[in-house]
Amino acid sequence: MLDPEGANFADLAAARRAGLEGIRSFLSAEVLEGELNLDGRLEIVDDEGTILANIPFSEAVKIVGR
């Protein structure tokens, strides 16, 4: 999914925090539908489209139990 509007953050750490929150929100909607796919990733890019960071969905949650 591409977010053409995006958001601006003070620094990369703030963008990562918001990215993790967004991933968790997205995954929670999947869980409500009975599915959880951790194969995705979120890219943080600058105004020119240069990739500054990648956050795999698997980094956004801690899986415990079976």
KOLPAVEX-435042 format. One record per atom (N, C-alpha, C): residue in one letter; x, y, z. Coordinates in pm, whole numbers. Layout:
<recs>
rec res: a | xx: X | yy: Y | zz: Z
...
</recs>
This chain:
<recs>
rec res: m | xx: 84 | yy: -117 | zz: 0
rec res: m | xx: 0 | yy: 0 | zz: 0
rec res: m | xx: 89 | yy: 124 | zz: 0
rec res: l | xx: 54 | yy: 222 | zz: -76
rec res: l | xx: 128 | yy: 347 | zz: -82
rec res: l | xx: 46 | yy: 456 | zz: -16
rec res: d | xx: 110 | yy: 534 | zz: 69
rec res: d | xx: 44 | yy: 648 | zz: 133
rec res: d | xx: 100 | yy: 774 | zz: 67
rec res: p | xx: 31 | yy: 826 | zz: -36
rec res: p | xx: 86 | yy: 940 | zz: -111
rec res: p | xx: 95 | yy: 1068 | zz: -29
rec res: e | xx: 12 | yy: 1083 | zz: 74
rec res: e | xx: 17 | yy: 1203 | zz: 155
rec res: e | xx: 128 | yy: 1197 | zz: 258
rec res: g | xx: 144 | yy: 1082 | zz: 322
rec res: g | xx: 249 | yy: 1066 | zz: 421
rec res: g | xx: 230 | yy: 1158 | zz: 539
rec res: a | xx: 333 | yy: 1167 | zz: 620
rec res: a | xx: 333 | yy: 1254 | zz: 738
rec res: a | xx: 475 | yy: 1301 | zz: 760
rec res: n | xx: 489 | yy: 1414 | zz: 825
rec res: n | xx: 621 | yy: 1469 | zz: 856
rec res: n | xx: 652 | yy: 1449 | zz: 1003
rec res: f | xx: 777 | yy: 1415 | zz: 1032
rec res: f | xx: 821 | yy: 1390 | zz: 1168
rec res: f | xx: 949 | yy: 1467 | zz: 1197
rec res: a | xx: 972 | yy: 1493 | zz: 1324
rec res: a | xx: 1090 | yy: 1569 | zz: 1366
rec res: a | xx: 1219 | yy: 1496 | zz: 1333
rec res: d | xx: 1217 | yy: 1363 | zz: 1344
rec res: d | xx: 1337 | yy: 1285 | zz: 1317
rec res: d | xx: 1298 | yy: 1141 | zz: 1282
rec res: l | xx: 1398 | yy: 1063 | zz: 1247
rec res: l | xx: 1373 | yy: 926 | zz: 1206
rec res: l | xx: 1316 | yy: 843 | zz: 1321
rec res: a | xx: 1359 | yy: 868 | zz: 1443
rec res: a | xx: 1307 | yy: 793 | zz: 1557
rec res: a | xx: 1156 | yy: 815 | zz: 1573
rec res: a | xx: 1112 | yy: 938 | zz: 1555
rec res: a | xx: 969 | yy: 968 | zz: 1565
rec res: a | xx: 892 | yy: 900 | zz: 1451
rec res: a | xx: 950 | yy: 898 | zz: 1334
rec res: a | xx: 886 | yy: 830 | zz: 1220
rec res: a | xx: 877 | yy: 680 | zz: 1245
rec res: r | xx: 981 | yy: 621 | zz: 1304
rec res: r | xx: 979 | yy: 477 | zz: 1337
rec res: r | xx: 869 | yy: 447 | zz: 1439
rec res: r | xx: 858 | yy: 530 | zz: 1543
rec res: r | xx: 754 | yy: 509 | zz: 1644
rec res: r | xx: 615 | yy: 513 | zz: 1581
rec res: a | xx: 592 | yy: 611 | zz: 1495
rec res: a | xx: 463 | yy: 623 | zz: 1428
rec res: a | xx: 442 | yy: 506 | zz: 1332
rec res: g | xx: 547 | yy: 462 | zz: 1267
rec res: g | xx: 538 | yy: 348 | zz: 1177
rec res: g | xx: 500 | yy: 221 | zz: 1250
rec res: l | xx: 563 | yy: 197 | zz: 1364
rec res: l | xx: 530 | yy: 79 | zz: 1445
rec res: l | xx: 385 | yy: 84 | zz: 1492
rec res: e | xx: 340 | yy: 201 | zz: 1533
rec res: e | xx: 201 | yy: 217 | zz: 1576
rec res: e | xx: 106 | yy: 187 | zz: 1459
rec res: g | xx: 139 | yy: 236 | zz: 1342
rec res: g | xx: 56 | yy: 212 | zz: 1224
rec res: g | xx: 51 | yy: 65 | zz: 1186
rec res: i | xx: 166 | yy: -2 | zz: 1192
rec res: i | xx: 170 | yy: -145 | zz: 1163
rec res: i | xx: 83 | yy: -221 | zz: 1261
rec res: r | xx: 96 | yy: -188 | zz: 1389
rec res: r | xx: 17 | yy: -258 | zz: 1491
rec res: r | xx: -133 | yy: -236 | zz: 1470
rec res: s | xx: -171 | yy: -117 | zz: 1430
rec res: s | xx: -311 | yy: -89 | zz: 1403
rec res: s | xx: -359 | yy: -172 | zz: 1284
rec res: f | xx: -280 | yy: -176 | zz: 1180
rec res: f | xx: -313 | yy: -254 | zz: 1060
rec res: f | xx: -326 | yy: -403 | zz: 1095
rec res: l | xx: -229 | yy: -455 | zz: 1172
rec res: l | xx: -232 | yy: -596 | zz: 1208
rec res: l | xx: -350 | yy: -629 | zz: 1299
rec res: s | xx: -387 | yy: -536 | zz: 1385
rec res: s | xx: -500 | yy: -563 | zz: 1474
rec res: s | xx: -629 | yy: -580 | zz: 1394
rec res: a | xx: -643 | yy: -504 | zz: 1286
rec res: a | xx: -761 | yy: -519 | zz: 1199
rec res: a | xx: -759 | yy: -657 | zz: 1133
rec res: e | xx: -642 | yy: -704 | zz: 1093
rec res: e | xx: -631 | yy: -838 | zz: 1035
rec res: e | xx: -672 | yy: -944 | zz: 1136
rec res: v | xx: -626 | yy: -930 | zz: 1260
rec res: v | xx: -657 | yy: -1028 | zz: 1364
rec res: v | xx: -808 | yy: -1034 | zz: 1386
rec res: l | xx: -874 | yy: -921 | zz: 1382
rec res: l | xx: -1020 | yy: -920 | zz: 1398
rec res: l | xx: -1090 | yy: -998 | zz: 1288
rec res: e | xx: -1024 | yy: -1011 | zz: 1173
rec res: e | xx: -1078 | yy: -1090 | zz: 1063
rec res: e | xx: -1031 | yy: -1234 | zz: 1068
rec res: g | xx: -953 | yy: -1269 | zz: 1172
rec res: g | xx: -907 | yy: -1407 | zz: 1189
rec res: g | xx: -780 | yy: -1441 | zz: 1115
rec res: e | xx: -703 | yy: -1340 | zz: 1077
rec res: e | xx: -581 | yy: -1364 | zz: 1001
rec res: e | xx: -470 | yy: -1274 | zz: 1054
rec res: l | xx: -345 | yy: -1320 | zz: 1040
rec res: l | xx: -231 | yy: -1237 | zz: 1077
rec res: l | xx: -116 | yy: -1270 | zz: 982
rec res: n | xx: -79 | yy: -1175 | zz: 900
rec res: n | xx: 29 | yy: -1193 | zz: 803
rec res: n | xx: 142 | yy: -1098 | zz: 840
rec res: l | xx: 255 | yy: -1154 | zz: 882
rec res: l | xx: 369 | yy: -1072 | zz: 923
rec res: l | xx: 472 | yy: -1056 | zz: 812
rec res: d | xx: 435 | yy: -1089 | zz: 688
rec res: d | xx: 530 | yy: -1082 | zz: 577
rec res: d | xx: 550 | yy: -940 | zz: 522
rec res: g | xx: 467 | yy: -845 | zz: 563
rec res: g | xx: 477 | yy: -710 | zz: 508
rec res: g | xx: 589 | yy: -628 | zz: 568
rec res: r | xx: 606 | yy: -508 | zz: 516
rec res: r | xx: 703 | yy: -414 | zz: 571
rec res: r | xx: 657 | yy: -272 | zz: 543
rec res: l | xx: 703 | yy: -181 | zz: 623
rec res: l | xx: 674 | yy: -40 | zz: 604
rec res: l | xx: 804 | yy: 30 | zz: 570
rec res: e | xx: 802 | yy: 112 | zz: 466
rec res: e | xx: 921 | yy: 189 | zz: 429
rec res: e | xx: 902 | yy: 333 | zz: 474
rec res: i | xx: 1004 | yy: 387 | zz: 536
rec res: i | xx: 1006 | yy: 528 | zz: 571
rec res: i | xx: 1093 | yy: 597 | zz: 466
rec res: v | xx: 1035 | yy: 696 | zz: 399
rec res: v | xx: 1107 | yy: 765 | zz: 292
rec res: v | xx: 1109 | yy: 915 | zz: 319
rec res: d | xx: 1206 | yy: 983 | zz: 258
rec res: d | xx: 1210 | yy: 1129 | zz: 268
rec res: d | xx: 1127 | yy: 1191 | zz: 156
rec res: d | xx: 1128 | yy: 1322 | zz: 147
rec res: d | xx: 1046 | yy: 1392 | zz: 47
rec res: d | xx: 1081 | yy: 1355 | zz: -97
rec res: e | xx: 1204 | yy: 1310 | zz: -120
rec res: e | xx: 1245 | yy: 1272 | zz: -255
rec res: e | xx: 1220 | yy: 1124 | zz: -284
rec res: g | xx: 1171 | yy: 1051 | zz: -185
rec res: g | xx: 1143 | yy: 909 | zz: -204
rec res: g | xx: 1258 | yy: 817 | zz: -168
rec res: t | xx: 1365 | yy: 873 | zz: -113
rec res: t | xx: 1478 | yy: 791 | zz: -70
rec res: t | xx: 1438 | yy: 712 | zz: 55
rec res: i | xx: 1461 | yy: 583 | zz: 52
rec res: i | xx: 1426 | yy: 498 | zz: 165
rec res: i | xx: 1524 | yy: 523 | zz: 280
rec res: l | xx: 1469 | yy: 563 | zz: 395
rec res: l | xx: 1550 | yy: 589 | zz: 513
rec res: l | xx: 1550 | yy: 470 | zz: 609
rec res: a | xx: 1442 | yy: 393 | zz: 608
rec res: a | xx: 1431 | yy: 277 | zz: 697
rec res: a | xx: 1324 | yy: 183 | zz: 646
rec res: n | xx: 1339 | yy: 57 | zz: 679
rec res: n | xx: 1239 | yy: -46 | zz: 653
rec res: n | xx: 1202 | yy: -107 | zz: 787
rec res: i | xx: 1072 | yy: -123 | zz: 811
rec res: i | xx: 1028 | yy: -188 | zz: 933
rec res: i | xx: 947 | yy: -311 | zz: 894
rec res: p | xx: 1003 | yy: -430 | zz: 913
rec res: p | xx: 925 | yy: -551 | zz: 887
rec res: p | xx: 809 | yy: -560 | zz: 986
rec res: f | xx: 695 | yy: -606 | zz: 940
rec res: f | xx: 580 | yy: -620 | zz: 1029
rec res: f | xx: 616 | yy: -707 | zz: 1149
rec res: s | xx: 702 | yy: -805 | zz: 1129
rec res: s | xx: 739 | yy: -897 | zz: 1238
rec res: s | xx: 810 | yy: -825 | zz: 1353
rec res: e | xx: 867 | yy: -707 | zz: 1328
rec res: e | xx: 933 | yy: -630 | zz: 1435
rec res: e | xx: 834 | yy: -551 | zz: 1519
rec res: a | xx: 710 | yy: -542 | zz: 1473
rec res: a | xx: 612 | yy: -457 | zz: 1541
rec res: a | xx: 539 | yy: -529 | zz: 1655
rec res: v | xx: 553 | yy: -662 | zz: 1659
rec res: v | xx: 482 | yy: -738 | zz: 1762
rec res: v | xx: 575 | yy: -845 | zz: 1821
rec res: k | xx: 544 | yy: -883 | zz: 1942
rec res: k | xx: 613 | yy: -993 | zz: 2007
rec res: k | xx: 515 | yy: -1109 | zz: 2015
rec res: i | xx: 550 | yy: -1221 | zz: 1956
rec res: i | xx: 464 | yy: -1338 | zz: 1957
rec res: i | xx: 499 | yy: -1423 | zz: 2080
rec res: v | xx: 400 | yy: -1451 | zz: 2162
rec res: v | xx: 421 | yy: -1536 | zz: 2280
rec res: v | xx: 323 | yy: -1653 | zz: 2276
rec res: g | xx: 360 | yy: -1762 | zz: 2336
rec res: g | xx: 272 | yy: -1878 | zz: 2336
rec res: g | xx: 277 | yy: -1951 | zz: 2204
rec res: r | xx: 176 | yy: -2035 | zz: 2181
rec res: r | xx: 170 | yy: -2111 | zz: 2057
rec res: r | xx: 69 | yy: -2056 | zz: 1963
</recs>
